[in-house]
Amino acid sequence: MKHALKKYFIPHEGNNYHPHILHTKRAFFYGGVFLVMKVVVIVFTLFLPSYVFVMPDVLQEQQDKILELTNGIRAREGLPALKPQTKLTASSELKADDMAQKSYFEHESPDGRRLADWLDDVGYIYKVAGENLAMGFTDAEDLVDAWVESPTHYANLIDKEYTEFGIGTKAGVFDKTPTVYVAQHFGLPREPEIGQQEIPAVLSSSIFGEDNTSSTTADEILHTIETSNFADIILSATDTLYTGAGFETTQKQVLPLAVYQKEASHVTWKELEVNKIQLTVRAYIVGAFETAVVYVKGYPIELFRSEQPYIYQGQTTIFETKDELFKVALMPTISIKTQTGEIIQDTIEWNYVPVISVTPLERYTHSKSMLSSFMSIFDVSRNIYLGFIIFFSIALLLKIFIQIRKQHYHVIGQTLLLIGMLVVLFKV
């Protein structure tokens, strides 16, 4: 037994300082075995059923990671971390579940419920509150990166007023394709004063940025604008008034002279080439304003008056594939600067939102990041590679230093290649 160990592992005069374990044929054999192991792991992940990726434990782990990444972004901007809040978590879960149950992707549900309703349902009393939405994500980092690229989503992530947040995810179907819906709620709590009615102050609800909640309907404002001179339509209130982002005040306010009609507006995308997409915007805006810009992810599209009344259009070309653009689906946003300096923000709908299927490579990488704590196959394979990295490193050091004057350079080279391959397989 000792003779065999010495023959195979220890360089000495009897084996010409060439341990048999490092022979060329064996090196090729080891390399083949290690590659087959990696192929088995990859094939295993490719045939995993889709429901594995949306198990409650998996989604909960991703939710925790989204919260962690959000606070990481705030730390980078020198802002205090947000605290997880159970009521905001509950409200965001209600919103995500509602989108999944009814197969829609918007701030306003088909039955007209918005952020304020979800917060009311869980009894969250707030001074300011906001919402980010997403659809179709398979990895927390991809999702948060997409929010960072979108100016209005990013504004919610780094808003200085928020102190608390919660996250909700839910598996569902959109356009007959399985997907995951995400809702992230932010808030600054407010304690009601004794004897006073509690009314929320600001709703910064956003697949984008702000959610317009108004006690005066858009149709009423449109009718006033269309039948009056602009000089005569300065509207004010002395008690409760909701403007722009649902801002409630007891001071006199001037309603914006521009009214955006979401129902008549949309963004159309068209593939010109494999990595070239044309974006066309058509927005219905009544009234006077300085500028109007639509943001698709980080791409601004300035709007200009068309020949049709109240219709403003814009177009740009971006160099992305459809899969890159909709990898994490976010609604475009429109930002209108009025002549009084007020900023009106709202979403503007896509003409069609595709749900992107992940590639085999993405499925494997997401399996490693999302399922490694639930499936031992990833840790087992990594530990095997790590063990053999250590083993062959020791064998190579013995080969070199036991008799430094007696070397076989092809053995040293092939062993280094084998160790290098093991390192790559360990990391991949």
BELBEL-V580644 format. One record per backbone hydrogen bond with DSSP energy under -1.0 kcal/mol. NH is the residue of the N-H (numbers start at 0). CO is the residue of the C=O. If there is no record, write none. Layout:
# BELBEL-V580644
((NH CO) (NH CO))
This chain:
# BELBEL-V580644
((4 0) (5 1) (6 2) (7 3) (8 4) (9 5) (15 12) (16 11) (17 14) (19 6) (20 7) (21 18) (22 19) (26 22) (27 23) (28 24) (29 25) (30 26) (31 27) (32 28) (33 29) (34 30) (35 31) (36 32) (37 33) (38 34) (39 35) (40 36) (41 37) (42 38) (43 39) (44 40) (45 41) (46 42) (47 44) (51 48) (52 49) (54 51) (58 54) (59 55) (60 56) (61 57) (62 58) (63 59) (64 60) (65 61) (66 62) (67 63) (68 64) (69 65) (70 66) (71 67) (72 68) (73 69) (74 70) (75 71) (76 72) (77 74) (78 73) (82 162) (84 164) (88 84) (89 85) (90 86) (91 87) (92 88) (93 89) (94 90) (95 91) (96 92) (97 93) (98 94) (99 95) (100 96) (101 97) (102 98) (103 98) (108 112) (111 108) (117 113) (118 114) (119 115) (120 116) (121 117) (123 118) (126 187) (127 187) (128 201) (129 185) (130 203) (131 183) (133 181) (134 328) (135 179) (142 138) (143 139) (144 140) (145 141) (146 142) (147 143) (148 144) (153 149) (154 150) (155 151) (156 152) (157 153) (158 155) (162 186) (163 186) (164 82) (165 184) (167 182) (169 180) (171 178) (173 176) (176 173) (178 171) (180 169) (181 133) (182 167) (183 131) (184 165) (185 129) (186 163) (187 127) (189 124) (195 192) (201 126) (202 244) (203 128) (205 130) (210 202) (220 216) (221 217) (222 218) (223 219) (224 220) (225 221) (226 222) (231 228) (232 229) (245 242) (246 242) (247 200) (254 234) (258 285) (260 283) (264 261) (265 281) (266 348) (267 279) (269 277) (271 275) (272 275) (275 272) (276 317) (277 269) (278 315) (279 267) (280 313) (281 265) (282 311) (284 309) (285 258) (289 336) (290 336) (292 334) (293 300) (294 332) (295 298) (298 295) (300 293) (302 291) (303 312) (305 310) (310 307) (311 282) (312 303) (313 280) (315 278) (317 276) (319 317) (324 320) (325 321) (328 134) (332 294) (333 345) (334 292) (335 343) (336 290) (337 341) (340 337) (343 335) (345 333) (347 331) (350 266) (362 358) (363 359) (364 360) (365 361) (366 362) (367 363) (368 364) (369 365) (370 366) (373 370) (374 370) (379 375) (380 376) (381 377) (382 378) (383 379) (384 380) (385 381) (386 382) (387 383) (388 384) (389 385) (390 386) (391 387) (392 388) (393 389) (394 390) (395 391) (396 392) (397 393) (398 394) (399 395) (400 396) (401 397) (405 402) (411 407) (412 408) (413 409) (414 410) (415 411) (416 412) (417 413) (418 414) (419 415) (420 416) (421 417) (422 418) (423 419) (424 420) (425 421) (426 422) (427 423))
